[in-house]
Amino acid sequence: MTLFLESPESSVFENFIVSDSPGSFNPAVMQMIEKDDFPKNKQNKKLHFSFSTSNNRDQCISLINMINEAQYPWLQFESLEYANSDYENTYPASFAAGIKYVFKR
């Protein structure tokens, strides 16, 4: 949520890692994207989004597709699905993958 809501003037973060987002997160972000209801003049942001079998796969895929289709010029985006693992067994690998992605130049 912070990635989309944060105003460019008070921007604190450049890199974001999301792993198995809460159930209310995906619909809220999808609604923001649909309404185009967030600050647009952002620069150089990276987002690594991953999910496991603990999450709602259809919602996650929908959100991933929306972000990819939007083609925000300010956003580098990567997503991973851990199809054979729940959150508890996935988060060490997903956060490691996220850190690797956001710090890759």
Secondary structure, DSSP 4 states (H G I P E B T S, - for coil): -HHHH--GGG---SEEEEES--TTHHHHHHHHHHHT-S-----SEEEEEEEETTS-HHHHHHHHHHHHHHT-TTEEEEEEEETT--HHHHHHHHHHHHHHHHH--
